[in-house]
């Protein structure tokens, strides 16, 4: 989107452009006080009633209703619960801005008066507590607010604005599913796509970074098969609990001893499940792992090392099967450009007061927004 301004005709073109941009920004933000209470209520409701990946029906409905009321052309149920709006406002660039909607299967223990106590049934059929602990409620409320402000101040800008509400970021497949669901046929091709993240930096600051910024990630489910038995007859078993414990311990050496000190890598075993009763040796165990890295080479090293460790421990235990990896999914690393419009404008407009260059303080947050949307067909 572009600020409305007169054509520059002198050496002061740059300063005139900045003045026009400042004036345009002021016109758009002039309505902020008028929607503040509404936006806060939206945030609290979204926080108190989170929804798991691909189950974001109420969140998607709230976003779609707000867009329609503001005058957007709206498409919903894209992929699964994806929502996109289109606001055409004359000639100019087409800007897409994305917010992710889903929540995590975990208990909220913040003590907030609007803390979530909701439960949902996950994809495996388990009833689990649900919480928006990755700020997706902030992302949605912020984008809804921006959409309303831009719709109400069309004299301050020209172009096309596309707010997009994406499901299933936590599973790493929401953006891809929207593309597969025909997103490219529903919207004009964006000139730029933006995503936002809430990070541990001062409120009111804008940050950018050249080079790797959002980490690549991969999650995998490893099922190791043993042989079940009664607890009184362990000699008849191949105990998958002992096997899984050995795998967890051995995995800890991968980052410590195989990743170079100057590289970044994280390997986490987030879930280990086995058995149903204390005196029964089960016949299998399930480990769920997650890795993070800032390079594809380190990502590949981690995955190959995990497979080697699992294969080795299973062989040492005499497992009856060798099909360990049942599910592997990943997200690519995000590389920031050396110079971006945000960084250049930030240096001019914010100077050192509100503009933050993250320097080498990279984050291990990952997101699946940039890669699939970049691959949208023309």
Phi, psi and omega in degrees: 000149181239145174288146176284129180204158175284153179295129180288139182228018182214180179293347181267026182302318183297314181292326177294321179296317178298318180297319179295319179296318178298317180295319179296316179300317180298320180295319180294315184282352181299335181271003185299315181300326182289337181250003186301311182297317178300316182294321177296320178296320177300314180300312182298321179294316179297322180291319184285336183232071181284164181221139181292168181305133180067011174239020188278049186293313181291319178298313179298320179295321178297315180295314182298318180296318180295321179294316180298317180297329180276356176101014179277149164283128189238137170238134179231178182056040179272124187075270173240285182242016184296145180229140175218141177242155179228125177234106179269131183220061178082189180288152178144179182295156174255120184243125175256133175233131189247142171229135177270151192245341194277170183236182185247152177278081182206161179272133175274131182230039183277337184078006179293148178295340178248027177296149180284135169238013185285155174230150175220164175268123182277183186294342179265000179094002179274142173273121187230152172291154184228137178213143173269091185255002179244027172065019179293335175295323176294317180301313183293313181297322179294316181290323176298319178295316179299320180298319179293317182296316181293323179293329183273355184225052185292343178288346184266357182202166174215149184135204179230130180248132182235098172280131183234129180248114191257134174276168164052045172290324184295333177270353176077015184231002185295316180295317180298320180294325177293320178296315178296333180279007174097021182305318184297335179275347185263338186232155171293152183295125180290144170279332178209143176240133184239145172228156183237150176219141177267116182240173184278065178228165186302141177300138178089359180263154176242133185235149173212165183203132173280137180095191182302130183232302174263130189287155165288152181216154173214139175241144180215149175248125181245120176251118178254126183263133175239216175222122184286158178194169173286149182299337180279352181230060184297337182295342179270356186256164158243102193284109181287340178290313176298317179300312181298321179297319178295321178296314181301314181296316183293327180297332183296340181276349185295305180293320184293328188236355181239340177266129182300145183305329181276354179263166181244131175205143176227135175230121183233131169265105186269341181209137174225119185234133177196144169078167180228345184207152188294332184255017178240124174278119185286173181259358176200162175223151181238128174245136174243125187239156175220139176236155176224144179200165177252009176213150178294328180294319177292321177301313180297319178301314182297313182297315180296321180293321177299314180298320180296316180296313181298313180300317181295315180291323178294320178296317181296330181271352180074039181298143181283346181231161179232021178258080189277320192266110183263342185202119175229125177221151186213168179230134182284163177288146175258126178254121174283143178291155180297320176230128180235161177300323180295315183292319180293316179292322180297319180295325180283314190276318187265341185052230181260000186285311185235356183266132182237122167268120186294353179055226179265012178279066180288162184244150179267014171290143173234159179209147183261018185282313193292315189292305182296321180294329178292336183268010178300136179294155179291000000 
